[in-house]
């Protein structure tokens, strides 16, 4: 495969919450797995603070039962994408050697504008953003090394839309790539008007034809969003185009 995946056989996508892997990179993951690459997904949290879609049958937000429900949704989505997982950061094999397992928890967020998120006001000591980049990067590097990974892919510096867990994962994944001595690539967001940014250092993978085969993975996350045509409608009512065109920049 050419471009940012030239010479790559094993790829790890590092995401913050269940459903991010499908919404942000699902079409690209399917493209890579169908091309014969081995793809794994490491997720930092269970999205413990996410709201749920009314009528989805999911346990209520904030309940322990929701954690297990979202793990099951993630498992089903990854199977549909052809990716290995789920693997959770802080738990073996994504935990640094000699350390007891730890659980990174959803940090929460608030909407700064209708489309841009910012830090919440009540992230606790177990929140992903409360963990040092050094510790979380050592955990991810352990996973990358154990799987003989060639490339790790995660968010761009602003996390795509500003969610603090996404921003933190960008720094964690970049540091983990350095520790493991492998390449790092970031996912470039497409503005809501659907026009890709004009940048010569970004490779675009346009899989607009992938929607039918992506639907099983999308529908797996029924607690978080519904699919309406080529849009996702989130639990809070926000509507956004499905990301079938993915930009990748090698750092």
PyMOL commands that set and color helices and strands:
alter all, ss='L'
color gray80, all
select helices_A, chain A and resi 3-5+20-34+64-81+128-130+133-146+164-180+208-220
alter helices_A, ss='H'
color red, helices_A
select strands_A, chain A and resi 10-15+38-43+84-88+109-111+117-119+151-155+183-188+203-206+225-228+231-234+239-241+245-250
alter strands_A, ss='S'
color yellow, strands_A
deselect
rebuild
show_as cartoon
